[in-house]
Amino acid sequence: MDEFVLIFRHMDGKEVASPEQIQQWMQMTMDWIGSIAAQNKFVAGVGLPFDDAKVVHSNQMVTNGAFGDIKETIGGYIIVRAESVDEAVEFAKGSPVLLGEGNTVEVRKVAHK
């Protein structure tokens, strides 16, 4: 069994969710992760807050924020165990992140030495 990282990409937008919407989304996310953990296939995961973020560029310039010149940000990731990339994709399809318009979940195999 291999490990795969599911990377949550959020489209940058001006719309801010209400505290109630955030709470509902967090509960959905915890339920989704719980369903993966119940199959003994959840390895780890973290959220990546947008505050206190910096971007270091190849010319050594440092800019504020996680946004930069792209239209999306990485909001976090989880690592799952799966028999194949297809199984990991099936986990990704259930992510509440995908409820946001334009949001994506990138699935990548974790390389181990």
DSSP file (Angstrom, degrees, kcal/mol; ACC not computed):
  #  RESIDUE AA STRUCTURE BP1 BP2  ACC     N-H-->O    O-->H-N    N-H-->O    O-->H-N    TCO  KAPPA ALPHA  PHI   PSI    X-CA   Y-CA   Z-CA
    1    1 A M              0   0    0      0, 0.0    82,-0.2     0, 0.0     2,-0.2   0.000 360.0 360.0 360.0 137.3    0.0    0.0    0.0
    2    2 A D  E     -A   82   0A   0     80,-2.1    80,-2.6   107,-0.0     2,-0.4  -0.557 360.0-119.5-103.4 168.5    1.3    3.4   -0.9
    3    3 A E  E     -A   81   0A   0    107,-0.4   107,-2.9    78,-0.2     2,-0.4  -0.891  26.0-170.9-108.8 143.0    0.8    6.9    0.6
    4    4 A F  E     -AB  80 109A   0     76,-2.7    76,-2.8    -2,-0.4     2,-0.5  -0.983  16.2-137.8-131.7 141.9   -0.7    9.8   -1.3
    5    5 A V  E     -AB  79 108A   0    103,-3.2   103,-2.3    -2,-0.4     2,-0.7  -0.868   9.2-154.8 -99.8 133.5   -1.0   13.4   -0.4
    6    6 A L  E     -AB  78 107A   0     72,-3.1    72,-1.6    -2,-0.5     2,-0.5  -0.937  14.1-159.7-107.3 110.9   -4.3   15.2   -1.1
    7    7 A I  E     -AB  77 106A   0     99,-2.9    99,-2.6    -2,-0.7     2,-0.7  -0.816   7.8-142.2-100.2 124.2   -3.5   18.9   -1.5
    8    8 A F  E     -AB  76 105A   0     68,-2.7    67,-2.8    -2,-0.5    68,-0.8  -0.766  16.3-169.4 -93.1 116.9   -6.4   21.3   -1.1
    9    9 A R  E     -AB  74 104A   0     95,-2.9    95,-2.2    -2,-0.7     2,-0.4  -0.922   2.8-163.8-109.7 125.1   -6.4   24.3   -3.5
   10   10 A H  E     -A   73   0A   0     63,-3.1    63,-2.6    -2,-0.5     2,-0.3  -0.889  22.0-121.3-109.0 134.4   -8.8   27.1   -2.8
   11   11 A M  E     -A   72   0A   0     -2,-0.4     2,-0.3    61,-0.2    61,-0.3  -0.574  32.9-117.9 -70.2 132.5   -9.7   29.7   -5.4
   12   12 A D        +     0   0    0     59,-2.8     2,-0.3    -2,-0.3    -1,-0.1  -0.571  49.5 158.2 -72.5 130.8   -8.8   33.2   -4.1
   13   13 A G        -     0   0    0     -2,-0.3    -3,-0.0     2,-0.2    59,-0.0  -0.946  51.8-121.5-148.5 168.1  -11.9   35.3   -3.8
   14   14 A K  S    S+     0   0    0     -2,-0.3     2,-0.3     2,-0.1    -1,-0.1   0.668  79.6 103.8 -86.1 -18.9  -13.3   38.3   -2.1
   15   15 A E        -     0   0    0      1,-0.0     2,-0.5    -3,-0.0    -2,-0.2  -0.495  57.7-156.9 -72.5 128.2  -16.2   36.4   -0.5
   16   16 A V        -     0   0    0     -2,-0.3     2,-0.1     0, 0.0    -2,-0.1  -0.901  14.4-126.7-107.7 131.7  -15.7   35.7    3.2
   17   17 A A        -     0   0    0     -2,-0.5     0, 0.0     1,-0.1     0, 0.0  -0.418  25.0-114.0 -74.2 149.5  -17.5   32.9    4.8
   18   18 A S     >  -     0   0    0     -2,-0.1     4,-2.5     1,-0.1     5,-0.2  -0.379  29.7-106.8 -74.9 161.1  -19.6   33.5    8.0
   19   19 A P  H  > S+     0   0    0      0, 0.0     4,-2.3     0, 0.0     5,-0.1   0.865 123.3  52.9 -56.5 -35.3  -18.5   31.9   11.3
   20   20 A E  H  > S+     0   0    0      2,-0.2     4,-2.4     1,-0.2     5,-0.2   0.907 108.8  48.4 -67.5 -41.3  -21.4   29.5   10.9
   21   21 A Q  H  > S+     0   0    0      2,-0.2     4,-2.6     1,-0.2    -1,-0.2   0.903 111.8  49.8 -64.3 -41.0  -20.4   28.5    7.4
   22   22 A I  H  X S+     0   0    0     -4,-2.5     4,-2.6     2,-0.2    -2,-0.2   0.922 111.0  49.4 -63.6 -43.5  -16.8   27.9    8.5
   23   23 A Q  H  X S+     0   0    0     -4,-2.3     4,-2.2    -5,-0.2    -2,-0.2   0.911 111.9  48.5 -61.7 -43.3  -18.1   25.8   11.4
   24   24 A Q  H  X S+     0   0    0     -4,-2.4     4,-2.2     2,-0.2    -2,-0.2   0.921 112.4  48.4 -63.1 -44.6  -20.3   23.7    9.1
   25   25 A W  H  X S+     0   0    0     -4,-2.6     4,-2.4     1,-0.2    -2,-0.2   0.901 110.3  51.8 -62.9 -41.8  -17.4   23.2    6.6
   26   26 A M  H  X S+     0   0    0     -4,-2.6     4,-2.6     2,-0.2    -1,-0.2   0.904 109.7  49.4 -62.9 -40.6  -15.1   22.2    9.5
   27   27 A Q  H  X S+     0   0    0     -4,-2.2     4,-2.4     2,-0.2    -1,-0.2   0.913 111.2  49.3 -65.1 -41.5  -17.6   19.6   10.7
   28   28 A M  H  X S+     0   0    0     -4,-2.2     4,-2.4     2,-0.2    -2,-0.2   0.903 112.0  49.3 -61.9 -40.8  -18.0   18.2    7.2
   29   29 A T  H  X S+     0   0    0     -4,-2.4     4,-2.8     2,-0.2     5,-0.2   0.919 110.8  48.6 -65.9 -44.1  -14.2   18.0    6.8
   30   30 A M  H  X S+     0   0    0     -4,-2.6     4,-2.5     1,-0.2    -1,-0.2   0.887 112.0  49.9 -64.5 -38.2  -13.8   16.2   10.2
   31   31 A D  H  X S+     0   0    0     -4,-2.4     4,-1.8     2,-0.2    -2,-0.2   0.912 111.5  49.0 -64.4 -42.3  -16.6   13.7    9.2
   32   32 A W  H  X S+     0   0    0     -4,-2.4     4,-1.4     2,-0.2    -2,-0.2   0.937 113.5  45.2 -62.7 -47.9  -14.9   13.1    5.8
   33   33 A I  H  X S+     0   0    0     -4,-2.8     4,-2.8     1,-0.2    -1,-0.2   0.898 110.1  56.4 -62.9 -39.3  -11.5   12.6    7.4
   34   34 A G  H  X S+     0   0    0     -4,-2.5     4,-2.2     1,-0.2    -1,-0.2   0.861 103.3  54.0 -59.5 -36.5  -13.1   10.4   10.1
   35   35 A S  H  < S+     0   0    0     -4,-1.8     4,-0.5     2,-0.2    -1,-0.2   0.854 110.9  45.5 -68.3 -33.4  -14.6    8.1    7.3
   36   36 A I  H ><>S+     0   0    0     -4,-1.4     5,-1.7    -3,-0.2     3,-1.1   0.912 112.4  50.9 -72.1 -43.3  -11.1    7.7    5.9
   37   37 A A  H ><5S+     0   0    0     -4,-2.8     3,-2.2     1,-0.3    -2,-0.2   0.854 101.1  62.7 -62.1 -35.0   -9.6    7.0    9.4
   38   38 A A  T 3<5S+     0   0    0     -4,-2.2    -1,-0.3     1,-0.3    -2,-0.2   0.746 102.4  51.1 -62.8 -22.6  -12.3    4.4   10.0
   39   39 A Q  T < 5S-     0   0    0     -3,-1.1    -1,-0.3    -4,-0.5    -2,-0.2   0.340 117.6-117.5 -92.1   5.1  -10.8    2.5    7.1
   40   40 A N  T < 5S+     0   0    0     -3,-2.2    -3,-0.2     1,-0.1    -2,-0.1   0.861  87.2 112.4  59.5  38.6   -7.4    2.8    8.7
   41   41 A K      < +     0   0    0     -5,-1.7    40,-3.0    39,-0.1     2,-0.5   0.365  39.6 101.9-121.6   2.1   -6.2    4.8    5.7
   42   42 A F  E     +C   80   0A   0     -6,-0.3    38,-0.2    38,-0.2     3,-0.1  -0.771  37.4 169.4 -87.8 130.1   -5.7    8.2    7.2
   43   43 A V  E     -     0   0A   0     36,-3.2     2,-0.3    -2,-0.5    37,-0.2   0.835  55.5 -45.2-104.0 -54.6   -2.0    9.0    7.9
   44   44 A A  E     -C   79   0A   0     35,-1.2    35,-3.5     2,-0.0    -1,-0.4  -0.969  50.8-177.2-168.5 170.5   -1.7   12.7    8.8
   45   45 A G  E     -C   78   0A   0     -2,-0.3     2,-0.3    33,-0.3    33,-0.3  -0.925   5.1-165.8-176.8 156.5   -2.9   16.1    7.8
   46   46 A V  E     -C   77   0A   0     31,-2.3    31,-2.4    -2,-0.3     2,-0.3  -0.993  19.5-130.0-147.3 151.0   -2.7   19.8    8.5
   47   47 A G  E     -C   76   0A   0     -2,-0.3    29,-0.3    29,-0.2    28,-0.1  -0.738  20.0-143.4 -92.6 152.1   -4.4   23.1    7.6
   48   48 A L        -     0   0    0     27,-2.9    -2,-0.0    -2,-0.3    28,-0.0  -0.880  14.3-147.1-120.8  97.7   -2.3   25.9    6.4
   49   49 A P        -     0   0    0      0, 0.0    27,-0.0     0, 0.0     0, 0.0  -0.222  10.7-134.7 -62.3 154.6   -3.6   29.3    7.7
   50   50 A F  S >  S+     0   0    0      3,-0.0     3,-0.7    23,-0.0    16,-0.4   0.669  76.9  89.8 -86.5 -17.7   -3.2   32.3    5.4
   51   51 A D  T 3  S+     0   0    0      1,-0.2     3,-0.1    14,-0.1     0, 0.0  -0.414  87.2  23.1 -79.6 159.7   -1.9   34.7    8.0
   52   52 A D  T 3  S+     0   0    0      1,-0.2     2,-0.4    -2,-0.1    -1,-0.2   0.810  90.7 144.6  56.3  33.9    1.8   35.0    8.8
   53   53 A A    <   -     0   0    0     -3,-0.7    12,-2.8     2,-0.0     2,-0.3  -0.806  26.1-178.1-103.2 144.5    2.7   33.7    5.3
   54   54 A K  E     -D   64   0B   0     -2,-0.4     2,-0.5    10,-0.2    10,-0.2  -0.956  17.0-145.0-134.1 153.5    5.7   34.8    3.2
   55   55 A V  E     -D   63   0B   0      8,-2.4     8,-2.3    -2,-0.3     2,-0.6  -0.990   9.3-155.4-121.3 124.3    6.8   33.8   -0.3
   56   56 A V  E     -D   62   0B   0     -2,-0.5     6,-0.2     6,-0.2     2,-0.2  -0.888  15.8-153.3 -99.9 123.4   10.6   33.7   -1.0
   57   57 A H    >   -     0   0    0      4,-3.0     3,-2.2    -2,-0.6    -2,-0.0  -0.491  29.3-105.1 -95.2 163.8   11.4   34.2   -4.7
   58   58 A S  T 3  S+     0   0    0      1,-0.3    -1,-0.1    -2,-0.2    -2,-0.0   0.755 121.7  57.1 -61.1 -25.0   14.4   32.9   -6.6
   59   59 A N  T 3  S-     0   0    0      2,-0.1    -1,-0.3     1,-0.0     3,-0.1   0.269 121.8-108.2 -88.8  12.4   15.8   36.4   -6.7
   60   60 A Q  S <  S+     0   0    0     -3,-2.2     2,-0.2     1,-0.3    -2,-0.1   0.442  73.4 143.0  74.7   3.7   15.7   36.4   -2.8
   61   61 A M        -     0   0    0     -5,-0.1    -4,-3.0     1,-0.0     2,-0.5  -0.514  38.8-150.4 -70.6 142.3   12.8   38.9   -2.8
   62   62 A V  E     -D   56   0B   0     -6,-0.2     2,-0.3    -2,-0.2    -6,-0.2  -0.971  12.6-171.1-119.1 128.8   10.3   38.2    0.0
   63   63 A T  E     -D   55   0B   0     -8,-2.3    -8,-2.4    -2,-0.5     2,-0.2  -0.853  24.4-109.6-117.4 156.0    6.6   39.1   -0.4
   64   64 A N  E    S+D   54   0B   0     -2,-0.3     4,-0.4   -10,-0.2   -10,-0.2  -0.523  72.8  21.4 -81.5 147.1    3.8   39.0    2.1
   65   65 A G  S    S-     0   0    0    -12,-2.8    -2,-0.1    -2,-0.2   -14,-0.1   0.094  79.3 -94.4  89.2 164.0    1.0   36.5    2.1
   66   66 A A  S    S+     0   0    0    -16,-0.4     8,-0.2     1,-0.1    -1,-0.2   0.402 105.5  76.7 -92.9   0.3    0.3   33.1    0.6
   67   67 A F    >   +     0   0    0     -3,-0.2     3,-1.4   -17,-0.1     5,-0.2   0.934  56.1 156.6 -87.0 -48.0   -1.3   34.5   -2.5
   68   68 A G  T 3  S-     0   0    0     -4,-0.4    -1,-0.1     1,-0.2    -2,-0.1  -0.261  74.1 -35.1  59.2-142.2    1.4   35.8   -4.7
   69   69 A D  T 3  S+     0   0    0      2,-0.0    -1,-0.2     3,-0.0     2,-0.2   0.302 112.5  96.9 -98.5   7.5    0.6   36.0   -8.4
   70   70 A I  S <  S-     0   0    0     -3,-1.4     0, 0.0     2,-0.2     0, 0.0  -0.535  72.6-131.7 -97.9 166.3   -1.6   32.9   -8.6
   71   71 A K  S    S+     0   0    0     -2,-0.2   -59,-2.8   -60,-0.0     2,-0.3   0.297  86.2  48.4 -97.8   8.0   -5.4   32.7   -8.4
   72   72 A E  E     -A   11   0A   0    -61,-0.3     2,-0.3    -5,-0.2   -61,-0.2  -0.963  64.4-150.1-143.8 160.2   -5.5   30.0   -5.8
   73   73 A T  E     -A   10   0A   0    -63,-2.6   -63,-3.1    -2,-0.3     2,-0.7  -0.916  26.2-112.9-127.7 156.8   -3.9   29.1   -2.5
   74   74 A I  E     -A    9   0A   0     -2,-0.3   -65,-0.2    -8,-0.2     3,-0.1  -0.821  28.7-176.0 -89.5 118.7   -3.0   25.8   -0.8
   75   75 A G  E     -     0   0A   0    -67,-2.8   -27,-2.9    -2,-0.7     2,-0.3   0.602  54.9 -63.8 -92.9 -13.1   -5.3   25.5    2.2
   76   76 A G  E     -AC   8  47A   0    -68,-0.8   -68,-2.7   -29,-0.3     2,-0.3  -0.949  46.8-126.3 155.9-173.1   -3.9   22.3    3.6
   77   77 A Y  E     -AC   7  46A   0    -31,-2.4   -31,-2.3    -2,-0.3     2,-0.3  -0.988   3.6-151.8-159.7 160.0   -3.4   18.6    2.9
   78   78 A I  E     -AC   6  45A   0    -72,-1.6   -72,-3.1    -2,-0.3     2,-0.5  -0.953  15.6-137.5-130.9 158.4   -3.9   15.2    4.2
   79   79 A I  E     -AC   5  44A   0    -35,-3.5   -36,-3.2    -2,-0.3   -35,-1.2  -0.967  25.4-177.4-115.7 131.2   -1.9   12.0    3.6
   80   80 A V  E     -AC   4  42A   0    -76,-2.8   -76,-2.7    -2,-0.5     2,-0.4  -0.878  26.1-124.5-125.0 157.1   -3.8    8.7    3.0
   81   81 A R  E     +A    3   0A   0    -40,-3.0     2,-0.3    -2,-0.3   -78,-0.2  -0.856  40.2 164.9 -95.5 136.6   -2.9    5.1    2.5
   82   82 A A  E     -A    2   0A   0    -80,-2.6   -80,-2.1    -2,-0.4     3,-0.1  -0.994  47.1-129.5-151.6 153.7   -4.3    3.6   -0.7
   83   83 A E  S    S-     0   0    0     -2,-0.3     2,-0.3   -82,-0.2    -1,-0.1   0.756  93.8  -3.3 -71.7 -25.1   -3.8    0.6   -3.0
   84   84 A S  S  > S-     0   0    0    -82,-0.1     4,-1.9     1,-0.1     3,-0.2  -0.966  75.3 -99.0-158.2 167.2   -3.6    2.9   -6.0
   85   85 A V  H  > S+     0   0    0     -2,-0.3     4,-2.5     1,-0.2     5,-0.2   0.844 121.1  60.7 -62.0 -32.2   -3.8    6.5   -7.2
   86   86 A D  H  > S+     0   0    0      2,-0.2     4,-1.8     1,-0.2    -1,-0.2   0.896 103.7  47.9 -63.3 -40.1   -7.4    5.7   -8.3
   87   87 A E  H  > S+     0   0    0      2,-0.2     4,-1.7     1,-0.2    -1,-0.2   0.912 111.3  50.8 -66.5 -40.7   -8.4    4.8   -4.7
   88   88 A A  H  X S+     0   0    0     -4,-1.9     4,-2.3     1,-0.2    -2,-0.2   0.885 107.7  53.9 -62.4 -38.5   -6.7    8.0   -3.5
   89   89 A V  H  X S+     0   0    0     -4,-2.5     4,-2.3     1,-0.2    -1,-0.2   0.882 104.1  55.3 -62.3 -38.7   -8.7    9.9   -6.1
   90   90 A E  H  X S+     0   0    0     -4,-1.8     4,-0.6     2,-0.2    -1,-0.2   0.896 107.8  48.9 -62.8 -39.4  -11.9    8.4   -4.8
   91   91 A F  H >< S+     0   0    0     -4,-1.7     3,-1.4     1,-0.2     4,-0.2   0.945 110.3  52.0 -60.9 -46.7  -11.0    9.7   -1.3
   92   92 A A  H >< S+     0   0    0     -4,-2.3     3,-2.0     1,-0.3     6,-0.2   0.856  99.2  63.5 -59.1 -37.7  -10.4   13.2   -2.9
   93   93 A K  H 3< S+     0   0    0     -4,-2.3    -1,-0.3     1,-0.3    -2,-0.2   0.757 100.1  54.5 -60.8 -24.0  -13.8   13.2   -4.6
   94   94 A G  T << S+     0   0    0     -3,-1.4    -1,-0.3    -4,-0.6    -2,-0.2   0.455  80.1 122.5 -88.2  -0.5  -15.4   13.2   -1.2
   95   95 A S    X   -     0   0    0     -3,-2.0     3,-1.6    -4,-0.2     4,-0.1  -0.413  61.6-141.8 -68.4 131.0  -13.6   16.3    0.1
   96   96 A P  G >  S+     0   0    0      0, 0.0     3,-2.0     0, 0.0     4,-0.3   0.700  95.8  78.9 -62.2 -18.3  -15.8   19.2    1.2
   97   97 A V  G >  S+     0   0    0      1,-0.3     3,-1.7     2,-0.2     6,-0.2   0.860  82.8  65.0 -55.0 -34.3  -13.2   21.5   -0.3
   98   98 A L  G <  S+     0   0    0     -3,-1.6    -1,-0.3     1,-0.3     4,-0.2   0.553  81.9  76.8 -71.6  -5.9  -14.8   20.6   -3.7
   99   99 A L  G <  S+     0   0    0     -3,-2.0     2,-0.4    -4,-0.1    -1,-0.3   0.734  79.1  86.3 -72.7 -21.6  -18.0   22.3   -2.6
  100  100 A G  S X  S-     0   0    0     -3,-1.7     3,-2.0    -4,-0.3     2,-0.1  -0.663  96.1-104.6 -81.8 132.3  -16.3   25.7   -3.3
  101  101 A E  T 3  S+     0   0    0     -2,-0.4   -90,-0.2     1,-0.3     3,-0.1  -0.328 102.7   4.8 -59.3 125.6  -16.5   26.8   -6.9
  102  102 A G  T 3  S+     0   0    0      1,-0.3    -1,-0.3    -4,-0.2    -4,-0.1   0.322  95.3 136.6  84.2  -8.3  -13.3   26.3   -8.7
  103  103 A N    <   -     0   0    0     -3,-2.0     2,-0.3    -6,-0.2    -1,-0.3  -0.349  33.0-167.3 -70.1 154.0  -11.6   24.6   -5.7
  104  104 A T  E     -B    9   0A   0    -95,-2.2   -95,-2.9    -3,-0.1     2,-0.5  -0.931  21.8-142.6-138.1 161.6   -9.5   21.5   -6.5
  105  105 A V  E     -B    8   0A   0     -2,-0.3     2,-0.4   -97,-0.2   -97,-0.2  -0.979  19.5-153.5-124.5 116.2   -7.8   18.6   -4.7
  106  106 A E  E     -B    7   0A   0    -99,-2.6   -99,-2.9    -2,-0.5     2,-0.5  -0.743   6.2-153.8 -89.1 135.3   -4.5   17.5   -6.2
  107  107 A V  E     +B    6   0A   0     -2,-0.4     2,-0.4  -101,-0.2  -101,-0.2  -0.949  20.0 169.5-114.3 122.5   -3.5   13.9   -5.6
  108  108 A R  E     -B    5   0A   0   -103,-2.3  -103,-3.2    -2,-0.5     2,-0.2  -0.995  34.1-118.8-134.7 137.9    0.2   13.0   -5.6
  109  109 A K  E     -B    4   0A   0     -2,-0.4     2,-0.5  -105,-0.2  -105,-0.3  -0.529  32.0-122.5 -71.2 139.0    2.0    9.8   -4.6
  110  110 A V        -     0   0    0   -107,-2.9     2,-0.5    -2,-0.2  -107,-0.4  -0.730  21.1-138.3 -85.4 127.0    4.4   10.3   -1.7
  111  111 A A        -     0   0    0     -2,-0.5     2,-0.3     2,-0.0  -107,-0.0  -0.753  20.9-170.1 -87.8 125.2    8.0    9.3   -2.6
  112  112 A H              0   0    0     -2,-0.5     0, 0.0     1,-0.1     0, 0.0  -0.862 360.0 360.0-112.2 149.6    9.8    7.4    0.1
  113  113 A K              0   0    0     -2,-0.3    -1,-0.1     0, 0.0    -2,-0.0   0.498 360.0 360.0 -70.3 360.0   13.5    6.6    0.1
